[in-house]
Amino acid sequence: MAWTKLKNIIIVLLICVNLSFLILIAIRGQGTSNIKQETKEAVHTYLRSNNIELQEDNIPWDRHETIYITERDQIKEEELVKASLGEINERQIGSATKYTAGQGTALFHEDGRFSIEKVGTLDGFNGIDQSDFVTDYLNEIGISAVQINKNEQEKNSFQFMQSIGDMPVFNCVIYLEYQDNVLQSIHGRRLLGEPVLNERENASLSSTTLIARFVQYIKKENIPCSTILQIESGYYYMSGSLSINIRAIPVWKVTTDYSEYYLNCMTGEIVK
């Protein structure tokens, strides 16, 4: 009987301890939620004090992105040339590598810029309303990208953007130009190789600091801005200390009623 009573007491004590932990967690969670709300309100107040309105609260409060690095993969580069132009007949290596192949020429730079000319007729391609066809074609030749100008086929071009995970790389834009239903060129900027996480640089600034840095920039440069229309997280592809080491740095694309800006999430500087 005594053991049964003792066991019941122990069970009650354990339940009380667990309840205490749950209450403490709930209080801390509520405190964190209150802090976040107060921070958001403070940011809105700060913007209004600088005569700037935030059209909608789409600030990426909780996203802390990291830097990725890529190295030039010349094997994949040549595979891209062969897939789009046929067998390579000649290579000329200089500040950029020029390939001559059966159906045209290709030029690849160390910073990701490239052009492929005179691609020729593609079976099944007829220009208008062929978004899926062109997307599949890019994937087949080794370029993974998402179309960003779905309503502009009448301009005889398709425009694509690459991404890392679900995040766009804003300046890795690829254009496909065609005339009379014949694909004539593929050009733009592409990721040089598979992005690898750079563990040495992985501390981005807080959202509040980035907002403050952006406001400081437009005030210093006397740039008109009354409304921030949108803030979008993504990456910007730029050279590192070595030409073969190209970095994708996390940025905010800040769209205002005056222009668009790319804000470096690691330094708070505007990318130019």
N, C-alpha and C positions, 0 to 999 in steps of 0.2 A: 504493500500500500504506500509506504514512504517513498519507494523508488518511483511509483507512478506519479505521485505529487511532484517530486523533484523533476521528473521528465516534463511534466506539463508546464512547470515554472520555466524551465530552460527553453521550451518551445515558445512561450509567451515572450520571454526576453529577446529571443532571436527575431521574432516578428517585430517587436518594438524597435530593435536596432535597424532592421531593414527599412521600416517605415521612416525612421529618422534620416537614413541615407537618402531615401526617395524625396523626402521633404527638402533636404539640403540641396540636392541636385536641382529640384524644381525652382528653389529660390535663386540659385546661381544662374539657371537658365533664364529666369525672368529678369535677373539683373543684367545679364548679357544682352537680352532682347531690348531692355530699356536703354542700355548704353548705345546699341546700334541705332535705335530710333533717335536718341538725342544727337548722335553724330550726324545722322542724315539731316535732321532739322538745322543743326549748326552749319552744315555745308550750304543748304538752301539759303539760310540767313546771310552767310558770307557772300554767296553769289549775288543776292539781291542788293547787298550793300555796295556791290560793284556794278550795279545796274545791269545785271545779267539774269535772265530767267532760264530755268531748266524746263524745256517743253514737257518732258516726262522723266520720271526717275528711272533712267536706264543706266545709271552708273554701275559698273561691275564691282560691287562692294567686296565680294569675297574671292575674286579671282587673283591669284598670285602666280603669274606665269614665270617660266624659266627660259633660258637661252638654249637654242639648239645650234649645233654646228654641222656643216656638211663639207665633204671633200670631193673634189672632182673625180667622177667615175668615168674614165675614158672608154672602158669596155661597154658600158651602157650607152655612152655617147655614140659609139660606132654602131651599136645595135640599132639605135634610133635612126641613124643615117641609112643603114641597110633596109630597115623596115619601110622607110618612106621613099627612098630613091633607088634601091637596088644595090648590087655589089659595088664596093668602093674601088675605084680605079687609081686614085691618086690622093696623097695626103701632103699638105703643105703646112708645116709647123712654124709659127712665129708668135707674135703677140696674141694671135688667135689661130685656131686650127681650121684650115679649109679642106673640105673633102669634095672630091669630084667623083660622081657616081653615074650610073647608067641613065637616070632620069633627071639629073640636075646637079646642083651644087649646094653645099651646106657650110656655114661658118659658125664656130663655137668659141665664145670668149670665156676667160677664166672667172668672170663675175656672174655667169649664168645667162648672159645675153646670147641669143642665137638666131639664126635665120636659115630656113630651108627653102630653096627656090626651085620652081618648075617641077612641081610634084606630079602633075598630069591628071588624067581622068581617073576617077574612082568608080568602080562598079557599084551601082545603086545610089550614087550621089546625084541629086538634081538641084541643090542649092536651097530652094525655099522649103521651109518646114521640115528640115532634116537635122534638127538638133540632136536627137538620139543617135542618129547615124554618125554624125561628126564626133560626138562624145565617145562612142564605141571605137571609132577609128583612132582617136588619140590614145585611148587605153591600149589598143592593139600595138601601136608603135612605141609604147613605153612612156606615155605622158598621162599622169592622173590629174584631172582638173575638172572644175565645175563651171558650166556656162553661166555667164553673168549678163548677157545682152540678148535675152530670148526674143525680144521684140524688134530687133534691128537687122534681121536677115536681108531686108530690102537694100541694105547698104553694101551688099556683097561681101560681108565679113561675119565671122563668128568670133566671140571674145570669151576667153576662159580664165579662171583664176585657180592657182594651186592652193593647197592647204596643208597644215600639219595637224593631224587629228581632225577635230571639228573646227579648227581656228584658221581663218583665211590668212594667206601670205599676201598682203595687199599689193606689193609691187612685183609679184610673180604672175604677170598677166601674159597670156599667149593669144595671138591673133591668127586666125585662118582666113586668108583672102582667096576669093574665087571669082572667076569671070566666065560667063557663058557655060555655067555648070561644070567648069574645070577648076580644080583646086590648084592655085598657082603658088602660094607661099604659106609657110608656117613660121612665125617669128615672134619675138618677145623675150621674156626672161623666165627661166625655169630653175628649179632646185637642182643643184649639181649632182647630188647623190642622196642617199638615205639620211634623213636628219637624226642626229645622235644628241642625247641630252648632255649639256655641258654642266657637270656637277660642281665645277669651280665657281660658277656665277649663277646663283639661284635665288637672290634676294631682291625682289621688286619693291618699289616704294608703295606706301599705303595709298588707298584711293583718295583720302583727304589731302595728302601731300601732293598727289598728282593734280588734283583740282586747283590747289593753291599755285602750283608751278605754272599751270596753263594760264590762269588769270594774270599772274605776274608777267608772263611773256607778252600777252596781248596788250597789257597796259604799258609795258616798257617800249614796245614797238608801235604804239598808238594805232593798233588795229581795231576797226569797228567791230563790236560784238554786243548784241542785245539779247540774243537767245542762243542757247546750246540746244540744237535740234536732236542730236543723237550722239551716243558714245558707244563704239563697238570695239571689242577686244580682238586682237589678231597679232600678226607678226610682220616685221619688215626685214627684208633680205639685204644684207650689206657686208662689205669686206671687213675682215678682221686684220690682225697684224701681218698675216701671211696671205698671199694671193690665193693659195689653194684652200685656205680656211675661211669659208664664208659663213657668217652667223645669221641666224634668224632671231632677231631680238623681239621681245614682247612690246607691243605698242597699243595705245588707244587711238582709234581713228575718231577724232572729234569733229563733228559737222556743226557749223554755226550758221547763222543767217547771212554770213559774209563769205565764208570759205571752208575748206577742209584742212585739217592738220593731223600730223602723226606725232603722238607724244610718247617718247621713250619711257617705258615703265620702270627701267632700271636707274635712269639718271634724272628724269623729269624734264629733259630737253626736247625741243622740237626737232624731229628728223627732217633734214633738208636734202 
